[in-house]
Amino acid sequence: MSKIPLTVAGAEKLRAELQELKSVQRPAIIKAIAEARSHGDLWENAEYHAAKERQGFIEGRIVEIEAKLANAQIINPALLDADGRCVFGATVELEDVASREVVTYQIVGDDEADIKSGKISISSPIARALIGKYSGDVAEVQAPGGVREYEILDVKYI
């Protein structure tokens, strides 16, 4: 499996979710299954089947997170020295050339992406267009409505 890029904050978030799943949700679902079993006939027991389904989801998510953390390449944006170039973890201030709207995005891993928080996935079209560019460059992004141009106003590593 290839390395999965994560910021320090993204790795901490995954570790916290893993801890929650293992220490809170897993014991709770085991208790729910035991409770449902005590009701007798498992064949027509909807509570039991729902609990088993939930258990499968929790166990699958635990395996998924453990695999991601095992294959993570954790990058601290504050320690980057990319000479003003757009790289993974960088926070980029952009101006839409057409509308003059200014936005700020941090380029993060797929699991960390949250557009409302200003975090875009490294695999998104806009991030791919920004990677390797410098402040003052114009990035062309293939959007559903056609090509959009963004001028890079500033690149920070915070």
C-alpha positions, -999 to 999 in steps of 0.1 A, spaced: 0 0 0 13 34 -8 19 62 17 -11 82 27 -3 119 33 -18 134 65 -12 166 83 -4 163 120 -39 175 129 -55 150 105 -35 121 121 -46 132 156 -82 133 144 -79 97 131 -62 86 163 -90 102 184 -117 85 162 -99 51 166 -97 56 204 -135 64 205 -143 33 184 -122 10 205 -129 23 240 -165 35 237 -184 22 207 -170 -13 206 -179 -21 242 -213 -5 238 -222 -26 208 -210 -58 225 -233 -49 254 -262 -43 229 -256 -77 212 -257 -94 246 -289 -76 255 -305 -85 222 -294 -122 226 -311 -123 260 -345 -117 243 -345 -152 229 -350 -162 192 -323 -146 171 -339 -155 138 -366 -128 141 -347 -104 165 -344 -70 147 -324 -56 176 -298 -83 173 -294 -80 136 -291 -42 138 -265 -45 165 -245 -71 145 -247 -48 115 -234 -19 135 -207 -41 150 -195 -50 114 -194 -13 105 -174 -4 137 -149 -33 132 -145 -23 95 -138 13 104 -113 3 130 -94 -18 104 -96 10 79 -82 37 103 -54 14 116 -43 7 80 -43 44 72 -23 53 103 1 25 96 7 38 60 5 75 69 32 99 59 26 126 86 36 161 74 38 191 97 32 222 75 50 245 100 82 226 94 80 227 56 106 247 36 93 248 1 105 283 -8 70 296 -14 59 268 -36 24 252 -32 29 218 -16 9 194 6 0 211 38 4 246 25 -22 272 31 -29 291 -1 -47 324 -6 -63 326 -40 -82 352 -60 -107 341 -87 -95 360 -117 -131 364 -131 -150 373 -99 -122 388 -78 -134 367 -49 -105 358 -25 -105 324 -8 -80 306 15 -75 268 14 -52 244 31 -41 214 9 -47 183 31 -52 145 28 -84 130 15 -97 121 50 -91 156 62 -108 175 34 -136 199 46 -145 227 23 -164 246 50 -132 247 71 -111 257 41 -94 224 37 -92 208 2 -81 173 -7 -47 169 -24 -65 149 -51 -91 176 -58 -88 194 -92 -80 227 -76 -52 213 -54 -37 194 -83 -37 227 -103 -20 245 -75 8 220 -66 42 233 -77 31 268 -84 44 300 -66 28 332 -53 19 354 -83 13 324 -106 -21 317 -122 -36 282 -119 -61 270 -144 -87 246 -128 -110 224 -149 -143 229 -132 -177 215 -142 -187 249 -155 -155 252 -176 -120 264 -169 -115 288 -139 -84 308 -133 -71 315 -98 -42 339 -90 -21 327 -61 -18 357 -37 1 340 -9 15 306 2 20 300 39 31 269 59 12 271 92 
